[in-house]
Amino acid sequence: MRVIDLGADFRLKDPADYQKWYGWTHPHPELLKEAVYGLPELHREEIRNARLVACPGCMATATILGLAPIIKEHVIEPERIVVDAKIGSSGAGNVPTKASHHPERANGVRPYKTVGHRHIPEMEQELSLLTNTKPDISFSPHAVPMIRGILATIHTFPKKQLTPQDVWKIYRSMYGQEPFIRLVKDRKGLHQLPDPKVTMGSNFCDIGFELDTHINRMVILSAIDNLVKGASGQAVQCLNIMLGVDERTAISTPTVYPA
């Protein structure tokens, strides 16, 4: 039997992290080492032969994909990474509450779990595999009045002055052949940088950036549909890889924008 789990039970490798971040003791820690983190852009070959795949959290997906290329190239200060995520009401978890109900979220922006969010250890765990050095990620999500989608605004601080050409080269070197990564940074048009509305209904992750020469800051924008690349679409992508078929099968649908 081969299992693709969309829950959080097997995402973390260290059993102690479940006690720290989730508040419970893992009943089967022996399975954590076997489980493969189900992010194809980082673990495609491991997923291919895996018996147990743990699909990432939706906000972790957006953040990791936005950061992975620049973390891998050691061009930013790993101890200074600040992530501000905005998420629609469909990403509010599997237990309904008044606060998660869409009408309650309408016409407002509500910060929640601003420190100690349980997706942080996923981000640090997976990004540390690219450099063998654990980054320090400050992460705060916000509930916003949209039904689906995530936008992660990631503030990083380069070790040296970067040009746009430098950054394009870094992202293209890692994602140039990835079927579900789109680099978005247009000079003109309505959507010059990633917007989760444009990913709606698709398995794409749209990534863009801006360089702030005033204080040598690089802002990375990463947008996904939390119900597709952040959940079921990513699971199907992993399934396709495990079956040895084109990983785009059944999930190559373009966005339904405008919706």
Contacts in CASP RR format, 6 or more apart in sequence:
PFRMAT RR
TARGET T0000
AUTHOR 0000-0000-0000
METHOD contacts of the structure
MODEL  1
MRVIDLGADFRLKDPADYQKWYGWTHPHPELLKEAVYGLPELHREEIRNA
RLVACPGCMATATILGLAPIIKEHVIEPERIVVDAKIGSSGAGNVPTKAS
HHPERANGVRPYKTVGHRHIPEMEQELSLLTNTKPDISFSPHAVPMIRGI
LATIHTFPKKQLTPQDVWKIYRSMYGQEPFIRLVKDRKGLHQLPDPKVTM
GSNFCDIGFELDTHINRMVILSAIDNLVKGASGQAVQCLNIMLGVDERTA
ISTPTVYPA
1 51 0 8 1.000
2 50 0 8 1.000
2 51 0 8 1.000
2 52 0 8 1.000
2 53 0 8 1.000
2 242 0 8 1.000
3 51 0 8 1.000
3 52 0 8 1.000
3 53 0 8 1.000
4 53 0 8 1.000
4 55 0 8 1.000
4 235 0 8 1.000
4 238 0 8 1.000
4 239 0 8 1.000
4 242 0 8 1.000
5 35 0 8 1.000
5 52 0 8 1.000
5 53 0 8 1.000
5 54 0 8 1.000
5 55 0 8 1.000
6 55 0 8 1.000
6 231 0 8 1.000
6 232 0 8 1.000
6 235 0 8 1.000
7 54 0 8 1.000
7 55 0 8 1.000
7 57 0 8 1.000
8 22 0 8 1.000
8 54 0 8 1.000
8 57 0 8 1.000
8 118 0 8 1.000
9 26 0 8 1.000
9 54 0 8 1.000
10 31 0 8 1.000
10 32 0 8 1.000
10 35 0 8 1.000
10 52 0 8 1.000
10 54 0 8 1.000
11 35 0 8 1.000
11 37 0 8 1.000
11 54 0 8 1.000
11 56 0 8 1.000
11 57 0 8 1.000
11 60 0 8 1.000
11 122 0 8 1.000
12 18 0 8 1.000
12 21 0 8 1.000
12 32 0 8 1.000
12 121 0 8 1.000
12 122 0 8 1.000
12 125 0 8 1.000
13 32 0 8 1.000
13 33 0 8 1.000
13 125 0 8 1.000
14 32 0 8 1.000
14 125 0 8 1.000
15 25 0 8 1.000
15 26 0 8 1.000
15 29 0 8 1.000
15 32 0 8 1.000
17 121 0 8 1.000
17 125 0 8 1.000
18 24 0 8 1.000
18 25 0 8 1.000
18 26 0 8 1.000
19 25 0 8 1.000
19 26 0 8 1.000
20 121 0 8 1.000
21 116 0 8 1.000
21 118 0 8 1.000
21 120 0 8 1.000
21 121 0 8 1.000
22 118 0 8 1.000
26 32 0 8 1.000
31 52 0 8 1.000
34 51 0 8 1.000
34 52 0 8 1.000
35 50 0 8 1.000
35 52 0 8 1.000
35 53 0 8 1.000
35 54 0 8 1.000
36 43 0 8 1.000
36 46 0 8 1.000
36 47 0 8 1.000
36 50 0 8 1.000
36 52 0 8 1.000
36 53 0 8 1.000
36 54 0 8 1.000
37 43 0 8 1.000
37 53 0 8 1.000
37 54 0 8 1.000
37 56 0 8 1.000
37 122 0 8 1.000
37 125 0 8 1.000
37 126 0 8 1.000
38 47 0 8 1.000
38 53 0 8 1.000
38 54 0 8 1.000
38 55 0 8 1.000
38 56 0 8 1.000
38 234 0 8 1.000
38 238 0 8 1.000
39 56 0 8 1.000
39 61 0 8 1.000
39 64 0 8 1.000
39 65 0 8 1.000
39 126 0 8 1.000
39 234 0 8 1.000
40 47 0 8 1.000
40 234 0 8 1.000
40 237 0 8 1.000
40 238 0 8 1.000
40 241 0 8 1.000
40 247 0 8 1.000
41 65 0 8 1.000
41 68 0 8 1.000
41 174 0 8 1.000
41 175 0 8 1.000
41 178 0 8 1.000
41 180 0 8 1.000
41 181 0 8 1.000
42 64 0 8 1.000
42 68 0 8 1.000
42 126 0 8 1.000
42 129 0 8 1.000
42 130 0 8 1.000
44 241 0 8 1.000
47 53 0 8 1.000
47 238 0 8 1.000
47 241 0 8 1.000
47 242 0 8 1.000
48 241 0 8 1.000
48 242 0 8 1.000
48 244 0 8 1.000
49 242 0 8 1.000
50 242 0 8 1.000
53 238 0 8 1.000
53 242 0 8 1.000
55 230 0 8 1.000
55 231 0 8 1.000
55 234 0 8 1.000
55 235 0 8 1.000
55 238 0 8 1.000
56 64 0 8 1.000
56 122 0 8 1.000
56 126 0 8 1.000
56 230 0 8 1.000
56 234 0 8 1.000
57 119 0 8 1.000
57 122 0 8 1.000
57 230 0 8 1.000
57 231 0 8 1.000
58 87 0 8 1.000
58 91 0 8 1.000
58 150 0 8 1.000
58 224 0 8 1.000
58 226 0 8 1.000
58 230 0 8 1.000
58 231 0 8 1.000
59 85 0 8 1.000
59 87 0 8 1.000
59 117 0 8 1.000
59 119 0 8 1.000
59 139 0 8 1.000
59 141 0 8 1.000
59 150 0 8 1.000
59 152 0 8 1.000
59 226 0 8 1.000
60 119 0 8 1.000
60 122 0 8 1.000
60 123 0 8 1.000
60 126 0 8 1.000
61 205 0 8 1.000
61 224 0 8 1.000
61 229 0 8 1.000
61 230 0 8 1.000
61 234 0 8 1.000
62 85 0 8 1.000
62 150 0 8 1.000
62 151 0 8 1.000
62 152 0 8 1.000
62 205 0 8 1.000
62 222 0 8 1.000
62 223 0 8 1.000
62 224 0 8 1.000
62 230 0 8 1.000
63 83 0 8 1.000
63 85 0 8 1.000
63 119 0 8 1.000
63 123 0 8 1.000
63 137 0 8 1.000
63 139 0 8 1.000
63 152 0 8 1.000
63 154 0 8 1.000
63 222 0 8 1.000
64 122 0 8 1.000
64 123 0 8 1.000
64 126 0 8 1.000
64 127 0 8 1.000
65 181 0 8 1.000
65 205 0 8 1.000
65 207 0 8 1.000
65 222 0 8 1.000
65 224 0 8 1.000
66 152 0 8 1.000
66 154 0 8 1.000
66 205 0 8 1.000
66 207 0 8 1.000
66 220 0 8 1.000
66 222 0 8 1.000
67 81 0 8 1.000
67 123 0 8 1.000
67 127 0 8 1.000
67 135 0 8 1.000
67 154 0 8 1.000
67 156 0 8 1.000
67 220 0 8 1.000
68 126 0 8 1.000
68 127 0 8 1.000
68 130 0 8 1.000
68 174 0 8 1.000
69 170 0 8 1.000
69 171 0 8 1.000
69 173 0 8 1.000
69 174 0 8 1.000
69 175 0 8 1.000
70 76 0 8 1.000
70 156 0 8 1.000
70 167 0 8 1.000
70 170 0 8 1.000
70 218 0 8 1.000
70 220 0 8 1.000
71 78 0 8 1.000
71 127 0 8 1.000
71 130 0 8 1.000
71 131 0 8 1.000
71 135 0 8 1.000
72 130 0 8 1.000
72 131 0 8 1.000
72 174 0 8 1.000
73 170 0 8 1.000
74 131 0 8 1.000
74 159 0 8 1.000
75 158 0 8 1.000
75 159 0 8 1.000
75 160 0 8 1.000
75 162 0 8 1.000
75 166 0 8 1.000
75 170 0 8 1.000
76 156 0 8 1.000
76 157 0 8 1.000
76 158 0 8 1.000
76 159 0 8 1.000
76 218 0 8 1.000
77 156 0 8 1.000
77 157 0 8 1.000
77 158 0 8 1.000
77 159 0 8 1.000
78 131 0 8 1.000
78 133 0 8 1.000
78 134 0 8 1.000
78 135 0 8 1.000
78 136 0 8 1.000
79 135 0 8 1.000
79 136 0 8 1.000
80 136 0 8 1.000
80 156 0 8 1.000
80 157 0 8 1.000
81 135 0 8 1.000
81 136 0 8 1.000
81 137 0 8 1.000
81 138 0 8 1.000
81 154 0 8 1.000
81 155 0 8 1.000
81 156 0 8 1.000
82 137 0 8 1.000
82 138 0 8 1.000
82 139 0 8 1.000
82 154 0 8 1.000
82 155 0 8 1.000
83 123 0 8 1.000
83 137 0 8 1.000
83 138 0 8 1.000
83 139 0 8 1.000
83 140 0 8 1.000
83 152 0 8 1.000
83 153 0 8 1.000
83 154 0 8 1.000
83 155 0 8 1.000
84 140 0 8 1.000
84 142 0 8 1.000
84 152 0 8 1.000
84 153 0 8 1.000
84 154 0 8 1.000
84 155 0 8 1.000
85 139 0 8 1.000
85 140 0 8 1.000
85 141 0 8 1.000
85 142 0 8 1.000
85 150 0 8 1.000
85 151 0 8 1.000
85 152 0 8 1.000
85 153 0 8 1.000
86 109 0 8 1.000
86 141 0 8 1.000
86 142 0 8 1.000
86 144 0 8 1.000
86 150 0 8 1.000
86 151 0 8 1.000
86 153 0 8 1.000
86 196 0 8 1.000
87 141 0 8 1.000
87 142 0 8 1.000
87 143 0 8 1.000
87 144 0 8 1.000
87 149 0 8 1.000
87 150 0 8 1.000
87 226 0 8 1.000
88 105 0 8 1.000
88 143 0 8 1.000
88 144 0 8 1.000
88 145 0 8 1.000
88 146 0 8 1.000
88 147 0 8 1.000
88 148 0 8 1.000
88 149 0 8 1.000
88 150 0 8 1.000
88 226 0 8 1.000
89 100 0 8 1.000
89 101 0 8 1.000
89 102 0 8 1.000
89 105 0 8 1.000
89 143 0 8 1.000
89 145 0 8 1.000
89 146 0 8 1.000
89 147 0 8 1.000
89 148 0 8 1.000
90 147 0 8 1.000
90 148 0 8 1.000
90 149 0 8 1.000
90 226 0 8 1.000
90 227 0 8 1.000
91 148 0 8 1.000
91 149 0 8 1.000
91 150 0 8 1.000
91 226 0 8 1.000
91 227 0 8 1.000
92 99 0 8 1.000
92 100 0 8 1.000
92 143 0 8 1.000
93 100 0 8 1.000
98 104 0 8 1.000
99 105 0 8 1.000
99 110 0 8 1.000
99 112 0 8 1.000
99 143 0 8 1.000
100 143 0 8 1.000
102 145 0 8 1.000
102 147 0 8 1.000
105 143 0 8 1.000
105 144 0 8 1.000
105 145 0 8 1.000
106 145 0 8 1.000
107 145 0 8 1.000
108 144 0 8 1.000
108 145 0 8 1.000
109 142 0 8 1.000
109 143 0 8 1.000
109 144 0 8 1.000
109 145 0 8 1.000
110 142 0 8 1.000
110 143 0 8 1.000
111 140 0 8 1.000
111 141 0 8 1.000
111 142 0 8 1.000
111 143 0 8 1.000
112 141 0 8 1.000
112 142 0 8 1.000
112 143 0 8 1.000
113 140 0 8 1.000
113 141 0 8 1.000
114 140 0 8 1.000
114 141 0 8 1.000
115 140 0 8 1.000
116 139 0 8 1.000
117 139 0 8 1.000
117 140 0 8 1.000
117 141 0 8 1.000
119 139 0 8 1.000
120 137 0 8 1.000
120 139 0 8 1.000
123 135 0 8 1.000
123 137 0 8 1.000
123 139 0 8 1.000
124 134 0 8 1.000
124 135 0 8 1.000
124 136 0 8 1.000
124 137 0 8 1.000
127 134 0 8 1.000
127 135 0 8 1.000
127 137 0 8 1.000
128 134 0 8 1.000
128 135 0 8 1.000
146 196 0 8 1.000
146 197 0 8 1.000
148 196 0 8 1.000
148 200 0 8 1.000
148 201 0 8 1.000
148 225 0 8 1.000
148 226 0 8 1.000
148 227 0 8 1.000
149 196 0 8 1.000
149 197 0 8 1.000
149 199 0 8 1.000
149 200 0 8 1.000
149 223 0 8 1.000
149 224 0 8 1.000
149 225 0 8 1.000
149 226 0 8 1.000
149 227 0 8 1.000
150 196 0 8 1.000
150 223 0 8 1.000
150 224 0 8 1.000
150 225 0 8 1.000
150 226 0 8 1.000
150 230 0 8 1.000
151 194 0 8 1.000
151 195 0 8 1.000
151 196 0 8 1.000
151 221 0 8 1.000
151 222 0 8 1.000
151 223 0 8 1.000
152 220 0 8 1.000
152 221 0 8 1.000
152 222 0 8 1.000
152 223 0 8 1.000
153 219 0 8 1.000
153 220 0 8 1.000
153 221 0 8 1.000
154 219 0 8 1.000
154 220 0 8 1.000
154 221 0 8 1.000
154 222 0 8 1.000
155 217 0 8 1.000
155 218 0 8 1.000
155 219 0 8 1.000
156 217 0 8 1.000
156 218 0 8 1.000
156 219 0 8 1.000
156 220 0 8 1.000
157 216 0 8 1.000
157 217 0 8 1.000
157 218 0 8 1.000
158 216 0 8 1.000
158 217 0 8 1.000
158 218 0 8 1.000
161 213 0 8 1.000
161 216 0 8 1.000
162 211 0 8 1.000
162 218 0 8 1.000
163 211 0 8 1.000
164 185 0 8 1.000
164 211 0 8 1.000
167 209 0 8 1.000
167 211 0 8 1.000
167 218 0 8 1.000
168 183 0 8 1.000
171 183 0 8 1.000
171 207 0 8 1.000
171 209 0 8 1.000
172 183 0 8 1.000
175 181 0 8 1.000
175 183 0 8 1.000
175 207 0 8 1.000
179 247 0 8 1.000
179 248 0 8 1.000
179 252 0 8 1.000
180 203 0 8 1.000
180 204 0 8 1.000
180 205 0 8 1.000
180 229 0 8 1.000
180 237 0 8 1.000
180 248 0 8 1.000
180 251 0 8 1.000
181 204 0 8 1.000
181 205 0 8 1.000
181 207 0 8 1.000
182 204 0 8 1.000
182 205 0 8 1.000
182 206 0 8 1.000
182 207 0 8 1.000
183 206 0 8 1.000
183 207 0 8 1.000
183 208 0 8 1.000
184 191 0 8 1.000
184 192 0 8 1.000
184 193 0 8 1.000
184 194 0 8 1.000
184 206 0 8 1.000
184 207 0 8 1.000
184 208 0 8 1.000
184 221 0 8 1.000
185 192 0 8 1.000
185 193 0 8 1.000
185 208 0 8 1.000
185 209 0 8 1.000
186 192 0 8 1.000
186 193 0 8 1.000
191 198 0 8 1.000
193 208 0 8 1.000
193 210 0 8 1.000
193 221 0 8 1.000
194 206 0 8 1.000
194 207 0 8 1.000
194 208 0 8 1.000
194 221 0 8 1.000
194 222 0 8 1.000
194 223 0 8 1.000
195 206 0 8 1.000
195 223 0 8 1.000
196 223 0 8 1.000
196 224 0 8 1.000
196 225 0 8 1.000
197 257 0 8 1.000
197 259 0 8 1.000
198 206 0 8 1.000
198 223 0 8 1.000
198 255 0 8 1.000
198 257 0 8 1.000
199 205 0 8 1.000
199 206 0 8 1.000
199 223 0 8 1.000
199 224 0 8 1.000
199 225 0 8 1.000
199 228 0 8 1.000
199 229 0 8 1.000
199 255 0 8 1.000
199 257 0 8 1.000
200 225 0 8 1.000
200 255 0 8 1.000
200 256 0 8 1.000
200 257 0 8 1.000
200 259 0 8 1.000
201 225 0 8 1.000
201 227 0 8 1.000
201 228 0 8 1.000
201 253 0 8 1.000
201 255 0 8 1.000
201 256 0 8 1.000
202 225 0 8 1.000
202 228 0 8 1.000
202 229 0 8 1.000
202 253 0 8 1.000
202 254 0 8 1.000
202 255 0 8 1.000
202 256 0 8 1.000
203 225 0 8 1.000
203 228 0 8 1.000
203 229 0 8 1.000
203 233 0 8 1.000
203 234 0 8 1.000
203 236 0 8 1.000
203 237 0 8 1.000
203 251 0 8 1.000
203 252 0 8 1.000
203 253 0 8 1.000
204 224 0 8 1.000
204 225 0 8 1.000
204 229 0 8 1.000
204 255 0 8 1.000
205 222 0 8 1.000
205 223 0 8 1.000
205 224 0 8 1.000
205 229 0 8 1.000
206 221 0 8 1.000
206 222 0 8 1.000
206 223 0 8 1.000
206 224 0 8 1.000
207 220 0 8 1.000
207 221 0 8 1.000
207 222 0 8 1.000
207 223 0 8 1.000
208 220 0 8 1.000
208 221 0 8 1.000
208 222 0 8 1.000
209 218 0 8 1.000
209 219 0 8 1.000
209 220 0 8 1.000
209 221 0 8 1.000
210 218 0 8 1.000
210 219 0 8 1.000
210 221 0 8 1.000
211 217 0 8 1.000
211 218 0 8 1.000
211 219 0 8 1.000
212 218 0 8 1.000
212 219 0 8 1.000
224 230 0 8 1.000
228 234 0 8 1.000
228 251 0 8 1.000
233 251 0 8 1.000
236 249 0 8 1.000
236 250 0 8 1.000
236 251 0 8 1.000
237 247 0 8 1.000
237 251 0 8 1.000
240 246 0 8 1.000
240 247 0 8 1.000
240 248 0 8 1.000
240 249 0 8 1.000
240 250 0 8 1.000
240 251 0 8 1.000
241 247 0 8 1.000
END
